[in-house]
Amino acid sequence: MRMVIFMLCLWQFSFVSAQSSDPVLFTVGDDPVYLSEFKYIYEKNNADKADYSKESIEEYLELYKKFKLKVKRARAIGLDTIQALNEELAGYRKQLAKSYLKDKEISDNLIQQVMERMKEDIQVSHIFVSAPGKTTIEQQKAAEKKINDIYDKLKENNGQHFADMAKTLSEDKVSALKGGKLGYYTAPLPDGFYNFENAMYETAVGSYSQPIRSKMGYHIIYVSDRRPARGQMEIAHILFRHEKSPKLNAQLKIEADSVYNLLKKGRNFENFAAKFSDDTKTKSNGGYLGFFGINQYEASFEDAAFALQNDNDITKPVETKLGMHIIKRISKRDDSNEEKLRKRIEARISKSDRFGIAEEKLIEDVKKEAGFSDDKMALKRFTTSLDEKFYTYKWEAPEYNEDLTLFTLADKKYSLNSFGKFLKTNIRERLKYSKSTPYQTAAEELYADYVKEKVMEYEESNLEKKYPDFKALMQEYREGILLFEITKQEVWDKASQDTSGLKKFYQKNTDKYMWPERVKVNKYSVTADDKKKAESAYNYAQKKDHNKFIERYSKDKTVEITHSVEILSKDDKSIADLKLDKNAVTPFKQDPPSVVFYKYIGIEPATSKSLSEARGYVIADYQDKLEMEWIKELMNMYKVSVDNDVLKSITK
């Protein structure tokens, strides 16, 4: 709740530092507020209305000065040293840092990477050794050995016989016939092939990669060409399917040429597709195939389609294994809108394996940057001490008198004892292992998790240094918490708790809290065992006064009447159909088993609301009064000086 309120109140954005070229716009006491800071938050909060007009700038400046005064006062009375508030801020920081690492360092980088890679198509070949996910450990090791042996042979001849080796050694029998050729690919590749994509884009033309793993097995990739990306094209086609007889095929080509010539003279493509196409799936829809990209159709088809320069252009008849095609370009996908492109990429990769791989790479990069080093012998000493209790709740971490260093990260040492505490705390992680799992295997995997946790904590702690906008955002949170707390103390709590002050304020301003003219009515609810009795009671109420109506039906056990007098607003929906005349009633509407209707009594004149009736409005107005008085007090306490020349420099 606090977070919602203070973010609504928030007006500030702090920059990491102010350069000499960044002038001071105003000061609050001795605290400078730089122009860049003001401009950023002005644009941020005003969005399209940030026109830098004199009126707009001056109005916002007044708000911003008040904000800065409040924050300065909060610091002056030590609110920034309160442990509970700092713990709250730490909690916000942890949440923000986790999402920031995911969004900024992983997600944003991945999207940007795909955007860059989509600019190129890469022509690749590969040598493949099968090892899908369900293979046994022994099969995995055998596949890994085979691909490494092939790689060693490639190195011996500098990759000169890649195609020959692909023909004889690759387990992809289709591409092996073509010397391992796969064709052109572009990013993003499907889930499970991110390593393949990385190797594809990171290998130079004329070179081959080290063995890499995909979800299908192991690959050595050879890159033979790079070209500007063809992108995606929306097309339709007319198919003249091949016949078995060469004579009939020759006639087919003549027919395709004739149709093409008629189309060039302006005949309707969709009509001709319906009449002549042998593609039964598309002919009734004008031959529409939708969008397609590279390596989706045969090279002759793809080359001809992407050679079309304009929408509605058509190709000459193009031959594939299926037959002869006349292709029409409908549109070319436009990726110039970066925001739309980013969203499309994000949707495609959001659930792919590349996030996990990218996170692992981030961890390795951070470890390298932080000078990570570990002692495998210390870990081995730990694993040799484990027994069957390690996979139970009863396990106790060993305590080492000589607390050996397990690893070092950015000059900070992490010991065996700290690793033991981590394992003791993470019971669920230990219990997920089968008791037949070797202790060393489990310990090494848990050690990797521990290292990952500490590396990510280290990276989180350095976000302010690496990303100025993260530091700025944390400053927003920090000052937002201070703003909330000081305003709560000085305004909100006072307004709701100062009963005598609130009463005096109300008594001075009773004319502000008025009931307008309202309608006084009798509300009746009639419950009867059939509709006719309910309708009879309704009609009787129209004709007789209240007392006679109640007296009449108090003796009738088949009809139950409940009654109340209510004062309602004239625009109350329940009396929308009520005429403001003597004895008028709302129309008869039965909602079984009851009929509810209203009978007009009279008009209640405008009158003052009681304090309890107007309490919410009175408190809000009293808060405004207290805040105005508080701001005046703060302005007397801290001098605010505005550099008008700097202000004029941004006024349009």
PyMOL commands that set and color helices and strands:
alter all, ss='L'
color gray80, all
select helices_A, chain A and resi 2-9+35-49+54-76+79-81+83-117+137-156+162-169+173-176+194-202+246-264+269-276+283-285+299-306+338-349+354-369+376-383+388-391+416-425+427-431+439-461+463-466+468-497+499-508+510-512+531-543+546-554+573-575+615-637+644-650
alter helices_A, ss='H'
color red, helices_A
select strands_A, chain A and resi 24-28+31-34+120-130+181-185+207-208+212-213+217-228+233-241+288-292+318-319+323-332+373-374+405-409+412-415+514-515+518-528+559-569+590-591+594-604+607-608+640-642
alter strands_A, ss='S'
color yellow, strands_A
deselect
rebuild
show_as cartoon
